[in-house]
Amino acid sequence: MNSYSSSSKERLKECHRDLQLIFSTVLQSWDHTILTGHRDREEQNKKFVSGLSQIQWPNSKHNSLPSIAVDVSPYPIPKNWGAGNRDEYEKFRYFAFYVLGVADILLQLGHIDHALRWGGDWNMNLDVSDQTFNDLVHFELTEEQ
C-alpha cells in the first residue's frame, strides 16, 4: 500500500480539500510525491525569476491558502525529466492522464466541486503538442466543469 512521507502530507494539507481528495485517491493506485502546495511570496518570486513559473506573487494559484494548485511527481521521481528526455516525459504524461481521469470521476460523482487542469495541457483540449510552457508536475483547480 502506498503512503505519503511526512513532508508530502504537510504539503498536501496546505491544499484545497478537492486536491487532497484527488491525490489521496490516486495514491491508492499510484505512488507519487507532493512537491509543492502553498508558495509564499519569496518562494513564488524565486520560481518566477528562475523561469519555473510564469506568474509572480500573489497571482499564482499556489499563493492562496489553502492552495488551489499543487506540484506532484510520480514516485520515484523520474531522473533527467527536465532535460528533454522523451521517455521520462512520457511517465509524467501517463501519470497526469491517470490523475485527470480520477479527478473527472470524482467530479461526476459529486465528491469534488472543481475540474482539474494540468500544466501539460493548459487549454484542456487534450492536445499536449500545442503547449508553449510545459509544467508537467503542476495541477490546479478550475471553475470549469
C-alpha positions as a Markdown table, in Angstrom:
| # | Residue | x | y | z |
|---|---|---|---|---|
| 1 | Met | 0.0 | 0.0 | 0.0 |
| 2 | Asn | 1.4 | 3.4 | -1.0 |
| 3 | Ser | 1.7 | 6.1 | 1.7 |
| 4 | Tyr | 2.8 | 9.7 | 1.8 |
| 5 | Ser | 6.0 | 10.8 | 3.5 |
| 6 | Ser | 5.6 | 13.3 | 6.3 |
| 7 | Ser | 6.7 | 16.2 | 4.0 |
| 8 | Ser | 4.2 | 15.2 | 1.3 |
| 9 | Lys | 1.4 | 15.0 | 4.0 |
| 10 | Glu | 2.3 | 18.5 | 5.2 |
| 11 | Arg | 2.4 | 20.0 | 1.7 |
| 12 | Leu | -0.9 | 18.4 | 0.8 |
| 13 | Lys | -2.5 | 19.8 | 4.0 |
| 14 | Glu | -1.8 | 23.3 | 2.6 |
| 15 | Cys | -4.1 | 22.5 | -0.4 |
| 16 | His | -7.8 | 22.8 | -1.1 |
| 17 | Arg | -9.9 | 19.9 | 0.0 |
| 18 | Asp | -10.6 | 18.9 | -3.6 |
| 19 | Leu | -6.9 | 18.4 | -4.3 |
| 20 | Gln | -6.5 | 16.5 | -1.1 |
| 21 | Leu | -9.2 | 14.1 | -2.1 |
| 22 | Ile | -8.0 | 13.7 | -5.7 |
| 23 | Phe | -4.4 | 12.9 | -4.7 |
| 24 | Ser | -5.3 | 10.7 | -1.8 |
| 25 | Thr | -7.5 | 8.7 | -4.2 |
| 26 | Val | -4.7 | 8.5 | -6.8 |
| 27 | Leu | -2.3 | 7.3 | -4.0 |
| 28 | Gln | -4.4 | 4.2 | -3.6 |
| 29 | Ser | -3.2 | 3.0 | -7.0 |
| 30 | Trp | -0.2 | 5.1 | -8.0 |
| 31 | Asp | 2.6 | 6.2 | -5.7 |
| 32 | His | 3.6 | 9.8 | -6.0 |
| 33 | Thr | 5.2 | 12.6 | -4.1 |
| 34 | Ile | 3.8 | 16.1 | -3.3 |
| 35 | Leu | 6.5 | 18.6 | -4.3 |
| 36 | Thr | 4.7 | 21.9 | -3.5 |
| 37 | Gly | 1.4 | 23.1 | -2.2 |
| 38 | His | 1.3 | 26.7 | -1.0 |
| 39 | Arg | 4.1 | 29.1 | -2.0 |
| 40 | Asp | 4.8 | 32.2 | 0.0 |
| 41 | Arg | 6.0 | 35.5 | -1.7 |
| 42 | Glu | 9.7 | 34.7 | -1.6 |
| 43 | Glu | 9.3 | 31.2 | -3.0 |
| 44 | Gln | 6.9 | 32.3 | -5.7 |
| 45 | Asn | 9.1 | 35.1 | -6.9 |
| 46 | Lys | 12.1 | 32.9 | -6.9 |
| 47 | Lys | 10.3 | 30.4 | -9.2 |
| 48 | Phe | 9.3 | 33.3 | -11.4 |
| 49 | Val | 12.9 | 34.7 | -11.7 |
| 50 | Ser | 14.3 | 31.3 | -12.4 |
| 51 | Gly | 11.7 | 30.7 | -15.2 |
| 52 | Leu | 10.0 | 27.8 | -13.4 |
| 53 | Ser | 6.8 | 29.9 | -13.1 |
| 54 | Gln | 5.4 | 32.5 | -15.5 |
| 55 | Ile | 3.4 | 34.2 | -12.7 |
| 56 | Gln | 4.6 | 36.5 | -9.9 |
| 57 | Trp | 3.3 | 36.7 | -6.3 |
| 58 | Pro | 0.3 | 36.9 | -5.5 |
| 59 | Asn | -1.2 | 35.8 | -8.8 |
| 60 | Ser | -0.2 | 32.1 | -8.8 |
| 61 | Lys | -2.8 | 29.5 | -7.7 |
| 62 | His | -0.1 | 28.3 | -5.4 |
| 63 | Asn | -0.3 | 31.6 | -3.4 |
| 64 | Ser | -3.7 | 31.1 | -1.9 |
| 65 | Leu | -4.2 | 29.3 | 1.4 |
| 66 | Pro | -5.5 | 26.7 | 1.0 |
| 67 | Ser | -3.6 | 26.4 | -2.3 |
| 68 | Ile | -5.7 | 25.7 | -5.3 |
| 69 | Ala | -2.6 | 24.3 | -7.1 |
| 70 | Val | -0.2 | 21.5 | -6.3 |
| 71 | Asp | 3.0 | 20.2 | -7.9 |
| 72 | Val | 3.1 | 16.4 | -7.9 |
| 73 | Ser | 5.5 | 13.8 | -9.4 |
| 74 | Pro | 5.1 | 10.1 | -9.8 |
| 75 | Tyr | 7.4 | 8.3 | -7.3 |
| 76 | Pro | 10.2 | 7.6 | -7.6 |
| 77 | Ile | 10.8 | 10.9 | -9.3 |
| 78 | Pro | 11.9 | 10.2 | -12.9 |
| 79 | Lys | 15.5 | 11.0 | -13.4 |
| 80 | Asn | 16.5 | 13.6 | -16.0 |
| 81 | Trp | 12.9 | 14.5 | -16.8 |
| 82 | Gly | 13.7 | 18.2 | -17.1 |
| 83 | Ala | 16.5 | 17.5 | -19.7 |
| 84 | Gly | 14.2 | 16.8 | -22.6 |
| 85 | Asn | 14.3 | 13.0 | -22.0 |
| 86 | Arg | 11.2 | 11.8 | -24.0 |
| 87 | Asp | 10.8 | 8.5 | -22.0 |
| 88 | Glu | 10.8 | 10.4 | -18.7 |
| 89 | Tyr | 8.3 | 13.0 | -20.2 |
| 90 | Glu | 6.0 | 10.1 | -21.1 |
| 91 | Lys | 6.0 | 8.9 | -17.5 |
| 92 | Phe | 4.7 | 12.3 | -16.4 |
| 93 | Arg | 2.1 | 12.4 | -19.2 |
| 94 | Tyr | 0.8 | 9.0 | -18.4 |
| 95 | Phe | 0.6 | 9.9 | -14.7 |
| 96 | Ala | -1.2 | 13.1 | -15.5 |
| 97 | Phe | -3.8 | 11.4 | -17.6 |
| 98 | Tyr | -4.5 | 9.0 | -14.8 |
| 99 | Val | -4.8 | 11.8 | -12.3 |
| 100 | Leu | -7.2 | 13.7 | -14.6 |
| 101 | Gly | -9.3 | 10.6 | -15.0 |
| 102 | Val | -9.6 | 10.2 | -11.3 |
| 103 | Ala | -10.5 | 13.9 | -10.9 |
| 104 | Asp | -13.2 | 13.7 | -13.6 |
| 105 | Ile | -14.8 | 10.6 | -11.9 |
| 106 | Leu | -14.8 | 12.4 | -8.5 |
| 107 | Leu | -16.3 | 15.5 | -10.1 |
| 108 | Gln | -19.0 | 13.4 | -11.9 |
| 109 | Leu | -19.9 | 11.7 | -8.6 |
| 110 | Gly | -20.2 | 15.0 | -6.8 |
| 111 | His | -17.3 | 14.3 | -4.4 |
| 112 | Ile | -15.4 | 17.4 | -5.6 |
| 113 | Asp | -16.6 | 20.8 | -6.8 |
| 114 | His | -13.9 | 21.8 | -9.3 |
| 115 | Ala | -12.4 | 20.4 | -12.5 |
| 116 | Leu | -8.7 | 19.8 | -12.7 |
| 117 | Arg | -6.2 | 21.4 | -15.1 |
| 118 | Trp | -2.8 | 20.0 | -15.8 |
| 119 | Gly | 0.3 | 22.1 | -16.7 |
| 120 | Gly | 0.9 | 19.9 | -19.7 |
| 121 | Asp | -2.4 | 20.8 | -21.3 |
| 122 | Trp | -3.3 | 24.4 | -20.1 |
| 123 | Asn | -6.2 | 24.9 | -22.5 |
| 124 | Met | -7.6 | 21.5 | -21.6 |
| 125 | Asn | -8.2 | 20.5 | -25.2 |
| 126 | Leu | -6.4 | 17.1 | -24.8 |
| 127 | Asp | -3.7 | 18.1 | -27.3 |
| 128 | Val | -0.4 | 18.1 | -25.4 |
| 129 | Ser | 1.6 | 19.2 | -28.5 |
| 130 | Asp | 0.2 | 22.8 | -28.6 |
| 131 | Gln | 1.8 | 24.0 | -25.3 |
| 132 | Thr | 4.2 | 26.9 | -25.1 |
| 133 | Phe | 5.0 | 26.3 | -21.5 |
| 134 | Asn | 5.0 | 22.8 | -20.0 |
| 135 | Asp | 4.8 | 22.5 | -16.3 |
| 136 | Leu | 4.4 | 18.7 | -16.1 |
| 137 | Val | 4.2 | 18.5 | -12.3 |
| 138 | His | 1.5 | 21.2 | -11.9 |
| 139 | Phe | -2.2 | 20.6 | -11.3 |
| 140 | Glu | -4.7 | 23.2 | -10.4 |
| 141 | Leu | -8.4 | 23.6 | -9.7 |
| 142 | Thr | -10.5 | 25.5 | -12.2 |
| 143 | Glu | -14.1 | 26.7 | -12.2 |
| 144 | Glu | -14.7 | 24.9 | -15.5 |
| 145 | Gln | -16.8 | 21.8 | -15.0 |
